[in-house]
Amino acid sequence: MKLQSGARVAVAGAGALGSAIAVRLARSGWTVTVFDPAGPGDNASGVAAGMLAPVSEAVFDSASREHLAIMRRARDLWPAFAEDFGIPLSRVGVRFEGAETWRASVAERLRGLGLAEADFTDEDWRIEARPALAALRRAAEAAGARFEPRAVADFAPGALMLDDGRTHAFDALVLATGPGARDGRLAPETKVLGPIKGQILRIATAPDGPVVRGDGVYLAPGEIGAIGATMEAGRDDRLPDASATQTLRAAAWALRPDLDLDAATVEVGVRVTTPDGLPLVGWSAAPGVMLAVGARRNGWLFAPLVAGMVAAYLNGDNPGPDAAAMDARRFEKPEGQRAGE
Ligand SMILES: Cc1cc2nc3c(=O)[nH]c(=O)nc-3n(C[C@H](O)[C@H](O)[C@H](O)COP(=O)(O)OP(=O)(O)OC[C@H]3O[C@@H](n4cnc5c(N)ncnc54)[C@H](O)[C@@H]3O)c2cc1C
């Protein structure tokens, strides 16, 4: 499906993916409205530590192990993207710190990925998530996109229904709803998505220097430091839960015994994942619905890549080398058919 330039596109969700897509489409001449009932940044994108971390993710997240090349390509889009939107990009890198046995296991995983053993990599970068989200929204609005604080309830080409019962004329719907629309009603492919609750600690006095990755924890510097994060598969509530964050605190203290965590605040977000850890990007079986969901722990890392792919799909252009791996309908096909693509 290809849309005429100027067509009316609704984007459901104003997280990292929806916002990056909105600005990209608005700048390319589409008439864009972003719908989201949540306040700005009141989502996983606002809570995130903002790491753009292909190497760490491949090392520490088993679901991302196979995706190092895609994650590196996604990261490499960031310098131009960040400059375009005035998002400060920190290239401080990541240091691996911990007991000898743990460092040996990291070294082994690095070797398994074809990377040199090291306690430091300058491959992983970082942004501040909330200011980045605000920058994308400003740029989208400057390009003509509108933001409306409503949820999308239903869609058919030409008729978008909101949660207040109003219907508006839109030609296409981009579903960037994070964990929000998983019942298959707006797009059947979303039924494969699973939520992963994440709790993260924020501290005012964060240590300077690179991000530190330790056993079961990371410490990220910044205006407000981040200590993260829990991975609670199957949970989509946003209630802080001391039993989970206690483990995080203990892991942080093991690395930095002098950290004052008593004043730390807890933030909670819900990631959403596909079975293979890559997002669903592309046309749904539902007419006129484009998917951009399921970015797991890498929504910020993937935002420029996914936005470019969505724009290419809508324009009828080539969505690039990662289209097959992220194909929105890949889980509905039999194994044999997939291999032959
Ligand atoms: C603790 C934590 C730390 C993380 N750290 C990192 C990190 O360092 N680096 C990284 O790349 N990623 C990180 N992530 C993951 C990242 O936050 C997510 O992958 C990313 O935010 C997903 O963005 P999104 O736009 O798809 O979804 P979200 O940010 O979840 O936004 C979806 C939006 O859709 C809205 N919505 C839902 N239903 C509807 C509807 N029907 N109509 C309209 N709107 C709707 C919601 O209100 C929400 O605002 C982290 C996540 C957590 C929880």
The ligand as a MOL file (V3000), in Angstrom:
LIG
                    3D

  0  0  0     0  0            999 V3000
M  V30 BEGIN CTAB
M  V30 COUNTS 53 58 0 0 0
M  V30 BEGIN ATOM
M  V30 1 C 13.1550 1.0670 32.9770 0
M  V30 2 C 13.3500 1.1230 31.4810 0
M  V30 3 C 14.5940 1.4650 30.9710 0
M  V30 4 C 14.7700 1.4860 29.5700 0
M  V30 5 N 15.9810 1.8860 29.0750 0
M  V30 6 C 16.1460 1.9660 27.7300 0
M  V30 7 C 17.3670 2.4260 27.1900 0
M  V30 8 O 18.2970 2.7480 27.9280 0
M  V30 9 N 17.4970 2.5120 25.8310 0
M  V30 10 C 16.4610 2.1710 24.9860 0
M  V30 11 O 16.6280 2.2490 23.7590 0
M  V30 12 N 15.2910 1.7440 25.4830 0
M  V30 13 C 15.1140 1.6290 26.8250 0
M  V30 14 N 13.9400 1.1690 27.3400 0
M  V30 15 C 12.9230 0.6840 26.4050 0
M  V30 16 C 12.2230 1.8340 25.7800 0
M  V30 17 O 11.7640 2.6860 26.7920 0
M  V30 18 C 11.0610 1.3270 24.9400 0
M  V30 19 O 11.4990 0.3690 24.0150 0
M  V30 20 C 10.4730 2.5120 24.1930 0
M  V30 21 O 10.1440 3.5210 25.1070 0
M  V30 22 C 9.2660 2.1170 23.4100 0
M  V30 23 O 8.7480 3.2820 22.8220 0
M  V30 24 P 7.3320 3.2940 22.1720 0
M  V30 25 O 7.1610 4.6090 21.5480 0
M  V30 26 O 7.1810 2.0650 21.3450 0
M  V30 27 O 6.3150 3.0470 23.3920 0
M  V30 28 P 5.9480 3.8430 24.7170 0
M  V30 29 O 7.0300 4.7240 25.1880 0
M  V30 30 O 5.4260 2.8040 25.6470 0
M  V30 31 O 4.7630 4.7900 24.2550 0
M  V30 32 C 3.5530 4.2640 23.8210 0
M  V30 33 C 2.5000 5.3350 23.9800 0
M  V30 34 O 1.2950 4.8670 23.3690 0
M  V30 35 C 0.2130 5.3730 24.1040 0
M  V30 36 N -0.9690 4.5810 23.8000 0
M  V30 37 C -1.2500 3.3130 24.1960 0
M  V30 38 N -2.4270 2.9110 23.7020 0
M  V30 39 C -2.8920 3.9360 22.9360 0
M  V30 40 C -4.0420 4.1250 22.1290 0
M  V30 41 N -4.9900 3.1650 21.9870 0
M  V30 42 N -4.1980 5.3050 21.4890 0
M  V30 43 C -3.2490 6.2750 21.5790 0
M  V30 44 N -2.1420 6.1440 22.3360 0
M  V30 45 C -1.9600 4.9880 22.9930 0
M  V30 46 C 0.6750 5.2940 25.5420 0
M  V30 47 O -0.0510 6.2020 26.3630 0
M  V30 48 C 2.1610 5.6520 25.4300 0
M  V30 49 O 2.3930 7.0240 25.6880 0
M  V30 50 C 13.7110 1.1660 28.7140 0
M  V30 51 C 12.4660 0.8510 29.2450 0
M  V30 52 C 12.2770 0.8310 30.6060 0
M  V30 53 C 10.9040 0.5160 31.1570 0
M  V30 END ATOM
M  V30 BEGIN BOND
M  V30 1 1 1 2
M  V30 2 1 2 3
M  V30 3 2 2 52
M  V30 4 2 3 4
M  V30 5 1 4 5
M  V30 6 1 4 50
M  V30 7 2 5 6
M  V30 8 1 6 7
M  V30 9 1 6 13
M  V30 10 2 7 8
M  V30 11 1 7 9
M  V30 12 1 9 10
M  V30 13 2 10 11
M  V30 14 1 10 12
M  V30 15 2 12 13
M  V30 16 1 13 14
M  V30 17 1 14 15
M  V30 18 1 14 50
M  V30 19 1 15 16
M  V30 20 1 16 17
M  V30 21 1 16 18
M  V30 22 1 18 19
M  V30 23 1 18 20
M  V30 24 1 20 21
M  V30 25 1 20 22
M  V30 26 1 22 23
M  V30 27 1 23 24
M  V30 28 2 24 25
M  V30 29 1 24 26
M  V30 30 1 24 27
M  V30 31 1 27 28
M  V30 32 2 28 29
M  V30 33 1 28 30
M  V30 34 1 28 31
M  V30 35 1 31 32
M  V30 36 1 32 33
M  V30 37 1 33 34
M  V30 38 1 33 48
M  V30 39 1 34 35
M  V30 40 1 35 36
M  V30 41 1 35 46
M  V30 42 1 36 37
M  V30 43 1 36 45
M  V30 44 2 37 38
M  V30 45 1 38 39
M  V30 46 1 39 40
M  V30 47 2 39 45
M  V30 48 1 40 41
M  V30 49 2 40 42
M  V30 50 1 42 43
M  V30 51 2 43 44
M  V30 52 1 44 45
M  V30 53 1 46 47
M  V30 54 1 46 48
M  V30 55 1 48 49
M  V30 56 2 50 51
M  V30 57 1 51 52
M  V30 58 1 52 53
M  V30 END BOND
M  V30 END CTAB
M  END
